[in-house]
Structures are given as C-alpha cells and as structure tokens.
Amino acid sequence: MLFETQEESEYRAHLRGLRAAGGQIDWAMTRIDMLCGRLSQPTTYRLSLFVPDPEDGPGRSGPDS
C-alpha cells in the first residue's frame, strides 16, 4: 500500500502530487480503492501497487512437478 487516508481531499491532493511528479509510478500497476464506510467505520481511500507473483517462487509448482 502506498497511501491511505479517511480524508477525500487529502487523498486527491496526494494523487495530484504523484501525477505532477511524473514517472515515479507505473499507473498501469496501481489500484485505487474507496472502501465505503458505515456508521461504525468511516470511508477509507487507498492507493496500492500490484505486486506480481514470482514465476518460480516458493510454494509454486512448475510444469515439471
């Protein structure tokens, strides 16, 4: 996760800053979420990056298994 807040204006300002900086983030690999709140939990805004699984990482079985 790159950034999380419960303030929409803070979230939008953070996104604008990242876009203005240019080239620091691969936007094709980002995930932008708005977790809708209820009375017991406020709405949360979250910016995350996808992390690809390693092809031959631990616990993965290859075609020769």
Backbone torsions as a table, in degrees:
resi	resn	phi	psi	omega
1	MET	NA	134.9	-180.0
2	LEU	-93.6	-37.7	-174.3
3	PHE	-158.7	142.7	177.0
4	GLU	-149.6	137.1	178.1
5	THR	-154.5	165.5	175.2
6	GLN	-106.8	4.0	179.0
7	GLU	-106.4	113.8	-177.5
8	GLU	-61.1	-40.8	-179.0
9	SER	-64.4	-38.1	177.4
10	GLU	-65.5	-40.9	179.2
11	TYR	-62.2	-49.0	-179.8
12	ARG	-63.1	-39.2	178.0
13	ALA	-64.3	-40.2	178.5
14	HIS	-63.5	-44.9	177.6
15	LEU	-61.4	-43.9	178.3
16	ARG	-59.7	-42.1	178.6
17	GLY	-62.6	-41.9	178.6
18	LEU	-65.2	-42.0	179.8
19	ARG	-66.7	-38.6	-179.8
20	ALA	-67.4	-32.7	179.7
21	ALA	-67.0	-32.4	175.9
22	GLY	62.4	135.6	172.1
23	GLY	74.9	-4.6	-178.4
24	GLN	-82.9	-24.1	-174.8
25	ILE	-128.2	137.8	171.4
26	ASP	-83.5	99.9	-174.0
27	TRP	-64.8	-19.9	176.6
28	ALA	-69.9	-19.1	-178.2
29	MET	-104.8	12.2	-178.9
30	THR	-96.5	157.3	175.1
31	ARG	-131.2	124.7	-179.8
32	ILE	-113.5	118.8	-176.6
33	ASP	-121.5	146.8	168.4
34	MET	-123.7	108.2	-179.8
35	LEU	-88.0	107.5	-173.9
36	CYS	-64.9	129.1	-178.5
37	GLY	-87.3	168.9	174.9
38	ARG	-130.6	-170.9	-179.0
39	LEU	-60.8	-36.5	-176.9
40	SER	-85.6	-20.0	-179.5
41	GLN	-135.3	131.1	179.1
42	PRO	-75.4	161.9	175.7
43	THR	-64.6	140.0	-179.6
44	THR	-124.0	137.9	178.4
45	TYR	-110.6	132.2	-172.3
46	ARG	-138.4	137.0	174.3
47	LEU	-118.1	123.6	-176.8
48	SER	-131.2	162.2	172.5
49	LEU	-112.7	138.7	172.5
50	PHE	-72.7	139.0	176.8
51	VAL	-118.1	112.6	-177.8
52	PRO	-67.8	147.6	175.1
53	ASP	-72.1	140.1	174.1
54	PRO	-67.3	142.6	-175.8
55	GLU	-63.9	-39.3	-177.9
56	ASP	-121.8	40.7	-178.4
57	GLY	-75.2	173.3	179.0
58	PRO	-58.9	140.4	176.0
59	GLY	83.3	-1.6	179.3
60	ARG	-103.3	138.3	178.7
61	SER	-102.1	134.2	-179.8
62	GLY	-87.1	-179.0	-177.9
63	PRO	-67.4	-18.7	-179.4
64	ASP	-88.0	0.9	-176.1
65	SER	-82.1	NA	NA
